[in-house]
């Protein structure tokens, strides 16, 4: 069974805990380990929403 891991956020440099349960969830979905803490992920998500991020590039002719 996995054990809790302490990771460092790429954006703010703070450490955060990646719990055993989160690790199992991420692994079951094929996700990589998170590189940002929850706060920085939320900020990044809000910024993308403000820009109207759709994940697609649109041609502007």
PDB file of N, CA, C and O in Angstrom:
ATOM      1  N   UNK A   1       0.833  -1.187   0.000  1.00  0.00           N
ATOM      2  CA  UNK A   1       0.000   0.000   0.000  1.00  0.00           C
ATOM      3  C   UNK A   1       0.877   1.249   0.000  1.00  0.00           C
ATOM      4  O   UNK A   1       1.926   1.292   0.643  1.00  0.00           O
ATOM      5  N   UNK A   2       0.436   2.239  -0.717  1.00  0.00           N
ATOM      6  CA  UNK A   2       1.188   3.489  -0.823  1.00  0.00           C
ATOM      7  C   UNK A   2       1.191   4.237   0.508  1.00  0.00           C
ATOM      8  O   UNK A   2       0.299   4.076   1.341  1.00  0.00           O
ATOM      9  N   UNK A   3       2.216   5.053   0.676  1.00  0.00           N
ATOM     10  CA  UNK A   3       2.305   5.909   1.855  1.00  0.00           C
ATOM     11  C   UNK A   3       2.210   7.362   1.411  1.00  0.00           C
ATOM     12  O   UNK A   3       2.514   7.687   0.263  1.00  0.00           O
ATOM     13  N   UNK A   4       1.788   8.233   2.321  1.00  0.00           N
ATOM     14  CA  UNK A   4       1.722   9.658   2.006  1.00  0.00           C
ATOM     15  C   UNK A   4       3.095  10.146   1.553  1.00  0.00           C
ATOM     16  O   UNK A   4       4.122   9.711   2.074  1.00  0.00           O
ATOM     17  N   UNK A   5       3.101  11.056   0.574  1.00  0.00           N
ATOM     18  CA  UNK A   5       4.336  11.648   0.063  1.00  0.00           C
ATOM     19  C   UNK A   5       4.264  13.149   0.261  1.00  0.00           C
ATOM     20  O   UNK A   5       3.194  13.751   0.180  1.00  0.00           O
ATOM     21  N   UNK A   6       5.410  13.741   0.521  1.00  0.00           N
ATOM     22  CA  UNK A   6       5.486  15.189   0.605  1.00  0.00           C
ATOM     23  C   UNK A   6       6.100  15.683  -0.701  1.00  0.00           C
ATOM     24  O   UNK A   6       7.222  15.311  -1.046  1.00  0.00           O
ATOM     25  N   UNK A   7       5.361  16.523  -1.425  1.00  0.00           N
ATOM     26  CA  UNK A   7       5.814  17.056  -2.704  1.00  0.00           C
ATOM     27  C   UNK A   7       5.987  18.566  -2.593  1.00  0.00           C
ATOM     28  O   UNK A   7       5.445  19.195  -1.684  1.00  0.00           O
ATOM     29  N   UNK A   8       6.747  19.146  -3.525  1.00  0.00           N
ATOM     30  CA  UNK A   8       6.964  20.585  -3.550  1.00  0.00           C
ATOM     31  C   UNK A   8       6.259  21.183  -4.759  1.00  0.00           C
ATOM     32  O   UNK A   8       6.422  20.706  -5.882  1.00  0.00           O
ATOM     33  N   UNK A   9       5.482  22.221  -4.524  1.00  0.00           N
ATOM     34  CA  UNK A   9       4.723  22.891  -5.577  1.00  0.00           C
ATOM     35  C   UNK A   9       5.669  23.607  -6.540  1.00  0.00           C
ATOM     36  O   UNK A   9       6.577  24.324  -6.120  1.00  0.00           O
ATOM     37  N   UNK A  10       5.442  23.401  -7.835  1.00  0.00           N
ATOM     38  CA  UNK A  10       6.239  24.028  -8.889  1.00  0.00           C
ATOM     39  C   UNK A  10       6.091  25.550  -8.885  1.00  0.00           C
ATOM     40  O   UNK A  10       7.044  26.263  -9.201  1.00  0.00           O
ATOM     41  N   UNK A  11       4.910  26.051  -8.531  1.00  0.00           N
ATOM     42  CA  UNK A  11       4.651  27.487  -8.610  1.00  0.00           C
ATOM     43  C   UNK A  11       5.063  28.255  -7.356  1.00  0.00           C
ATOM     44  O   UNK A  11       5.794  29.240  -7.449  1.00  0.00           O
ATOM     45  N   UNK A  12       4.605  27.818  -6.190  1.00  0.00           N
ATOM     46  CA  UNK A  12       4.845  28.598  -4.963  1.00  0.00           C
ATOM     47  C   UNK A  12       5.990  28.056  -4.108  1.00  0.00           C
ATOM     48  O   UNK A  12       6.459  28.745  -3.203  1.00  0.00           O
ATOM     49  N   UNK A  13       6.446  26.833  -4.382  1.00  0.00           N
ATOM     50  CA  UNK A  13       7.561  26.268  -3.635  1.00  0.00           C
ATOM     51  C   UNK A  13       7.187  25.660  -2.292  1.00  0.00           C
ATOM     52  O   UNK A  13       8.052  25.137  -1.589  1.00  0.00           O
ATOM     53  N   UNK A  14       5.913  25.722  -1.926  1.00  0.00           N
ATOM     54  CA  UNK A  14       5.464  25.144  -0.661  1.00  0.00           C
ATOM     55  C   UNK A  14       5.361  23.622  -0.790  1.00  0.00           C
ATOM     56  O   UNK A  14       5.116  23.093  -1.874  1.00  0.00           O
ATOM     57  N   UNK A  15       5.552  22.936   0.328  1.00  0.00           N
ATOM     58  CA  UNK A  15       5.366  21.492   0.318  1.00  0.00           C
ATOM     59  C   UNK A  15       3.898  21.178   0.586  1.00  0.00           C
ATOM     60  O   UNK A  15       3.207  21.912   1.292  1.00  0.00           O
ATOM     61  N   UNK A  16       3.441  20.073   0.009  1.00  0.00           N
ATOM     62  CA  UNK A  16       2.072  19.614   0.233  1.00  0.00           C
ATOM     63  C   UNK A  16       2.076  18.097   0.268  1.00  0.00           C
ATOM     64  O   UNK A  16       2.967  17.453  -0.285  1.00  0.00           O
ATOM     65  N   UNK A  17       1.075  17.538   0.920  1.00  0.00           N
ATOM     66  CA  UNK A  17       0.994  16.091   1.093  1.00  0.00           C
ATOM     67  C   UNK A  17       0.151  15.488  -0.027  1.00  0.00           C
ATOM     68  O   UNK A  17      -0.968  15.926  -0.293  1.00  0.00           O
ATOM     69  N   UNK A  18       0.713  14.483  -0.669  1.00  0.00           N
ATOM     70  CA  UNK A  18       0.027  13.685  -1.684  1.00  0.00           C
ATOM     71  C   UNK A  18      -0.308  12.374  -0.979  1.00  0.00           C
ATOM     72  O   UNK A  18       0.530  11.479  -0.868  1.00  0.00           O
ATOM     73  N   UNK A  19      -1.553  12.279  -0.504  1.00  0.00           N
ATOM     74  CA  UNK A  19      -1.936  11.159   0.359  1.00  0.00           C
ATOM     75  C   UNK A  19      -1.941   9.830  -0.385  1.00  0.00           C
ATOM     76  O   UNK A  19      -1.980   9.787  -1.614  1.00  0.00           O
ATOM     77  N   UNK A  20      -1.901   8.754   0.381  1.00  0.00           N
ATOM     78  CA  UNK A  20      -1.947   7.409  -0.193  1.00  0.00           C
ATOM     79  C   UNK A  20      -3.228   7.232  -1.008  1.00  0.00           C
ATOM     80  O   UNK A  20      -3.201   6.642  -2.088  1.00  0.00           O
ATOM     81  N   UNK A  21      -4.340   7.740  -0.497  1.00  0.00           N
ATOM     82  CA  UNK A  21      -5.612   7.650  -1.215  1.00  0.00           C
ATOM     83  C   UNK A  21      -5.584   8.407  -2.532  1.00  0.00           C
ATOM     84  O   UNK A  21      -6.089   7.924  -3.546  1.00  0.00           O
ATOM     85  N   UNK A  22      -4.989   9.602  -2.514  1.00  0.00           N
ATOM     86  CA  UNK A  22      -4.865  10.388  -3.745  1.00  0.00           C
ATOM     87  C   UNK A  22      -3.964   9.669  -4.744  1.00  0.00           C
ATOM     88  O   UNK A  22      -4.238   9.673  -5.944  1.00  0.00           O
ATOM     89  N   UNK A  23      -2.899   9.058  -4.255  1.00  0.00           N
ATOM     90  CA  UNK A  23      -1.987   8.327  -5.137  1.00  0.00           C
ATOM     91  C   UNK A  23      -2.709   7.175  -5.826  1.00  0.00           C
ATOM     92  O   UNK A  23      -2.541   6.956  -7.025  1.00  0.00           O
ATOM     93  N   UNK A  24      -3.513   6.442  -5.061  1.00  0.00           N
ATOM     94  CA  UNK A  24      -4.267   5.328  -5.633  1.00  0.00           C
ATOM     95  C   UNK A  24      -5.266   5.827  -6.673  1.00  0.00           C
ATOM     96  O   UNK A  24      -5.420   5.217  -7.731  1.00  0.00           O
ATOM     97  N   UNK A  25      -5.944   6.937  -6.373  1.00  0.00           N
ATOM     98  CA  UNK A  25      -6.898   7.520  -7.315  1.00  0.00           C
ATOM     99  C   UNK A  25      -6.188   7.941  -8.601  1.00  0.00           C
ATOM    100  O   UNK A  25      -6.633   7.600  -9.697  1.00  0.00           O
ATOM    101  N   UNK A  26      -5.084   8.681  -8.470  1.00  0.00           N
ATOM    102  CA  UNK A  26      -4.344   9.152  -9.639  1.00  0.00           C
ATOM    103  C   UNK A  26      -3.867   7.966 -10.473  1.00  0.00           C
ATOM    104  O   UNK A  26      -3.988   7.975 -11.698  1.00  0.00           O
ATOM    105  N   UNK A  27      -3.323   6.942  -9.806  1.00  0.00           N
ATOM    106  CA  UNK A  27      -2.815   5.767 -10.514  1.00  0.00           C
ATOM    107  C   UNK A  27      -3.940   5.043 -11.250  1.00  0.00           C
ATOM    108  O   UNK A  27      -3.752   4.602 -12.385  1.00  0.00           O
ATOM    109  N   UNK A  28      -5.103   4.917 -10.618  1.00  0.00           N
ATOM    110  CA  UNK A  28      -6.221   4.204 -11.244  1.00  0.00           C
ATOM    111  C   UNK A  28      -6.727   4.934 -12.489  1.00  0.00           C
ATOM    112  O   UNK A  28      -7.300   4.310 -13.382  1.00  0.00           O
ATOM    113  N   UNK A  29      -6.521   6.245 -12.554  1.00  0.00           N
ATOM    114  CA  UNK A  29      -6.957   7.041 -13.706  1.00  0.00           C
ATOM    115  C   UNK A  29      -5.831   7.268 -14.720  1.00  0.00           C
ATOM    116  O   UNK A  29      -6.050   7.852 -15.781  1.00  0.00           O
ATOM    117  N   UNK A  30      -4.623   6.800 -14.380  1.00  0.00           N
ATOM    118  CA  UNK A  30      -3.480   6.991 -15.276  1.00  0.00           C
ATOM    119  C   UNK A  30      -2.906   8.401 -15.233  1.00  0.00           C
ATOM    120  O   UNK A  30      -2.230   8.824 -16.171  1.00  0.00           O
ATOM    121  N   UNK A  31      -3.175   9.142 -14.136  1.00  0.00           N
ATOM    122  CA  UNK A  31      -2.676  10.505 -13.989  1.00  0.00           C
ATOM    123  C   UNK A  31      -1.258  10.492 -13.430  1.00  0.00           C
ATOM    124  O   UNK A  31      -0.873   9.562 -12.721  1.00  0.00           O
ATOM    125  N   UNK A  32      -0.482  11.524 -13.752  1.00  0.00           N
ATOM    126  CA  UNK A  32       0.842  11.729 -13.171  1.00  0.00           C
ATOM    127  C   UNK A  32       0.687  12.364 -11.795  1.00  0.00           C
ATOM    128  O   UNK A  32      -0.383  12.865 -11.448  1.00  0.00           O
ATOM    129  N   UNK A  33       1.768  12.336 -11.014  1.00  0.00           N
ATOM    130  CA  UNK A  33       1.754  13.016  -9.715  1.00  0.00           C
ATOM    131  C   UNK A  33       1.514  14.501  -9.940  1.00  0.00           C
ATOM    132  O   UNK A  33       1.984  15.050 -10.937  1.00  0.00           O
ATOM    133  N   UNK A  34       0.801  15.158  -9.048  1.00  0.00           N
ATOM    134  CA  UNK A  34       0.582  16.601  -9.203  1.00  0.00           C
ATOM    135  C   UNK A  34       1.892  17.367  -9.027  1.00  0.00           C
ATOM    136  O   UNK A  34       2.754  16.966  -8.245  1.00  0.00           O
ATOM    137  N   UNK A  35       2.032  18.469  -9.758  1.00  0.00           N
ATOM    138  CA  UNK A  35       3.233  19.298  -9.621  1.00  0.00           C
ATOM    139  C   UNK A  35       2.916  20.615  -8.923  1.00  0.00           C
ATOM    140  O   UNK A  35       3.814  21.390  -8.597  1.00  0.00           O
ATOM    141  N   UNK A  36       1.618  20.857  -8.698  1.00  0.00           N
ATOM    142  CA  UNK A  36       1.180  22.073  -8.010  1.00  0.00           C
ATOM    143  C   UNK A  36       0.304  21.706  -6.817  1.00  0.00           C
ATOM    144  O   UNK A  36      -0.400  20.696  -6.833  1.00  0.00           O
ATOM    145  N   UNK A  37       0.360  22.550  -5.775  1.00  0.00           N
ATOM    146  CA  UNK A  37      -0.509  22.358  -4.615  1.00  0.00           C
ATOM    147  C   UNK A  37      -1.944  22.718  -5.006  1.00  0.00           C
ATOM    148  O   UNK A  37      -2.175  23.298  -6.068  1.00  0.00           O
ATOM    149  N   UNK A  38      -2.892  22.378  -4.158  1.00  0.00           N
ATOM    150  CA  UNK A  38      -4.311  22.629  -4.447  1.00  0.00           C
ATOM    151  C   UNK A  38      -4.581  24.111  -4.686  1.00  0.00           C
ATOM    152  O   UNK A  38      -5.324  24.462  -5.604  1.00  0.00           O
ATOM    153  N   UNK A  39      -3.993  24.975  -3.879  1.00  0.00           N
ATOM    154  CA  UNK A  39      -4.213  26.419  -4.035  1.00  0.00           C
ATOM    155  C   UNK A  39      -3.743  26.907  -5.399  1.00  0.00           C
ATOM    156  O   UNK A  39      -4.457  27.650  -6.073  1.00  0.00           O
ATOM    157  N   UNK A  40      -2.552  26.496  -5.806  1.00  0.00           N
ATOM    158  CA  UNK A  40      -2.013  26.930  -7.099  1.00  0.00           C
ATOM    159  C   UNK A  40      -2.792  26.309  -8.260  1.00  0.00           C
ATOM    160  O   UNK A  40      -2.963  26.949  -9.298  1.00  0.00           O
ATOM    161  N   UNK A  41      -3.264  25.075  -8.098  1.00  0.00           N
ATOM    162  CA  UNK A  41      -4.101  24.462  -9.143  1.00  0.00           C
ATOM    163  C   UNK A  41      -5.396  25.252  -9.304  1.00  0.00           C
ATOM    164  O   UNK A  41      -5.840  25.499 -10.425  1.00  0.00           O
ATOM    165  N   UNK A  42      -6.000  25.647  -8.187  1.00  0.00           N
ATOM    166  CA  UNK A  42      -7.243  26.423  -8.239  1.00  0.00           C
ATOM    167  C   UNK A  42      -7.024  27.779  -8.911  1.00  0.00           C
ATOM    168  O   UNK A  42      -7.848  28.216  -9.713  1.00  0.00           O
ATOM    169  N   UNK A  43      -5.914  28.443  -8.583  1.00  0.00           N
ATOM    170  CA  UNK A  43      -5.591  29.738  -9.189  1.00  0.00           C
ATOM    171  C   UNK A  43      -5.403  29.571 -10.692  1.00  0.00           C
ATOM    172  O   UNK A  43      -5.937  30.350 -11.481  1.00  0.00           O
ATOM    173  N   UNK A  44      -4.649  28.559 -11.081  1.00  0.00           N
ATOM    174  CA  UNK A  44      -4.383  28.306 -12.501  1.00  0.00           C
ATOM    175  C   UNK A  44      -5.680  27.999 -13.252  1.00  0.00           C
ATOM    176  O   UNK A  44      -5.877  28.463 -14.375  1.00  0.00           O
ATOM    177  N   UNK A  45      -6.550  27.226 -12.635  1.00  0.00           N
ATOM    178  CA  UNK A  45      -7.832  26.888 -13.255  1.00  0.00           C
ATOM    179  C   UNK A  45      -8.676  28.147 -13.446  1.00  0.00           C
ATOM    180  O   UNK A  45      -9.288  28.328 -14.498  1.00  0.00           O
ATOM    181  N   UNK A  46      -8.711  29.016 -12.436  1.00  0.00           N
ATOM    182  CA  UNK A  46      -9.480  30.259 -12.524  1.00  0.00           C
ATOM    183  C   UNK A  46      -8.933  31.160 -13.629  1.00  0.00           C
ATOM    184  O   UNK A  46      -9.702  31.796 -14.351  1.00  0.00           O
ATOM    185  N   UNK A  47      -7.609  31.217 -13.761  1.00  0.00           N
ATOM    186  CA  UNK A  47      -7.002  32.044 -14.805  1.00  0.00           C
ATOM    187  C   UNK A  47      -7.380  31.524 -16.189  1.00  0.00           C
ATOM    188  O   UNK A  47      -7.663  32.311 -17.092  1.00  0.00           O
ATOM    189  N   UNK A  48      -7.386  30.220 -16.356  1.00  0.00           N
ATOM    190  CA  UNK A  48      -7.774  29.641 -17.648  1.00  0.00           C
ATOM    191  C   UNK A  48      -9.229  29.953 -17.953  1.00  0.00           C
ATOM    192  O   UNK A  48      -9.572  30.254 -19.096  1.00  0.00           O
ATOM    193  N   UNK A  49     -10.092  29.884 -16.937  1.00  0.00           N
ATOM    194  CA  UNK A  49     -11.511  30.179 -17.132  1.00  0.00           C
ATOM    195  C   UNK A  49     -11.731  31.642 -17.507  1.00  0.00           C
ATOM    196  O   UNK A  49     -12.605  31.952 -18.316  1.00  0.00           O
ATOM    197  N   UNK A  50     -10.942  32.542 -16.921  1.00  0.00           N
ATOM    198  CA  UNK A  50     -11.063  33.968 -17.235  1.00  0.00           C
ATOM    199  C   UNK A  50     -10.708  34.248 -18.686  1.00  0.00           C
ATOM    200  O   UNK A  50     -11.302  35.122 -19.318  1.00  0.00           O
ATOM    201  N   UNK A  51      -9.749  33.513 -19.211  1.00  0.00           N
ATOM    202  CA  UNK A  51      -9.325  33.706 -20.596  1.00  0.00           C
ATOM    203  C   UNK A  51     -10.249  33.001 -21.574  1.00  0.00           C
ATOM    204  O   UNK A  51     -10.106  33.148 -22.788  1.00  0.00           O
ATOM    205  N   UNK A  52     -11.193  32.240 -21.049  1.00  0.00           N
ATOM    206  CA  UNK A  52     -12.081  31.501 -21.928  1.00  0.00           C
ATOM    207  C   UNK A  52     -11.387  30.312 -22.552  1.00  0.00           C
ATOM    208  O   UNK A  52     -11.669  29.949 -23.694  1.00  0.00           O
ATOM    209  N   UNK A  53     -10.488  29.707 -21.814  1.00  0.00           N
ATOM    210  CA  UNK A  53      -9.722  28.569 -22.312  1.00  0.00           C
ATOM    211  C   UNK A  53     -10.653  27.434 -22.700  1.00  0.00           C
ATOM    212  O   UNK A  53     -11.470  26.981 -21.898  1.00  0.00           O
ATOM    213  N   UNK A  54     -10.519  26.984 -23.931  1.00  0.00           N
ATOM    214  CA  UNK A  54     -11.354  25.881 -24.391  1.00  0.00           C
ATOM    215  C   UNK A  54     -10.520  24.671 -24.763  1.00  0.00           C
ATOM    216  O   UNK A  54     -11.062  23.611 -25.079  1.00  0.00           O
ATOM    217  N   UNK A  55      -9.203  24.823 -24.728  1.00  0.00           N
ATOM    218  CA  UNK A  55      -8.347  23.708 -25.095  1.00  0.00           C
ATOM    219  C   UNK A  55      -8.134  23.596 -26.590  1.00  0.00           C
ATOM    220  O   UNK A  55      -7.427  22.700 -27.051  1.00  0.00           O
ATOM    221  N   UNK A  56      -8.729  24.484 -27.346  1.00  0.00           N
ATOM    222  CA  UNK A  56      -8.594  24.448 -28.797  1.00  0.00           C
ATOM    223  C   UNK A  56      -8.017  25.763 -29.284  1.00  0.00           C
ATOM    224  O   UNK A  56      -8.278  26.830 -28.729  1.00  0.00           O
ATOM    225  N   UNK A  57      -7.228  25.654 -30.334  1.00  0.00           N
ATOM    226  CA  UNK A  57      -6.735  26.863 -30.979  1.00  0.00           C
ATOM    227  C   UNK A  57      -7.690  27.207 -32.106  1.00  0.00           C
ATOM    228  O   UNK A  57      -8.132  26.338 -32.857  1.00  0.00           O
ATOM    229  N   UNK A  58      -7.990  28.448 -32.208  1.00  0.00           N
ATOM    230  CA  UNK A  58      -8.915  28.878 -33.252  1.00  0.00           C
ATOM    231  C   UNK A  58      -8.157  29.714 -34.271  1.00  0.00           C
ATOM    232  O   UNK A  58      -7.374  30.597 -33.921  1.00  0.00           O
ATOM    233  N   UNK A  59      -8.404  29.419 -35.521  1.00  0.00           N
ATOM    234  CA  UNK A  59      -7.797  30.216 -36.584  1.00  0.00           C
ATOM    235  C   UNK A  59      -8.508  31.552 -36.671  1.00  0.00           C
ATOM    236  O   UNK A  59      -9.737  31.622 -36.661  1.00  0.00           O
ATOM    237  N   UNK A  60      -7.733  32.588 -36.756  1.00  0.00           N
ATOM    238  CA  UNK A  60      -8.318  33.922 -36.895  1.00  0.00           C
ATOM    239  C   UNK A  60      -7.897  34.459 -38.254  1.00  0.00           C
ATOM    240  O   UNK A  60      -6.745  34.849 -38.449  1.00  0.00           O
ATOM    241  N   UNK A  61      -8.811  34.476 -39.166  1.00  0.00           N
ATOM    242  CA  UNK A  61      -8.520  34.912 -40.536  1.00  0.00           C
ATOM    243  C   UNK A  61      -8.880  36.319 -40.741  1.00  0.00           C
ATOM    244  O   UNK A  61      -8.701  36.848 -41.838  1.00  0.00           O
TER     245      UNK A  61
END
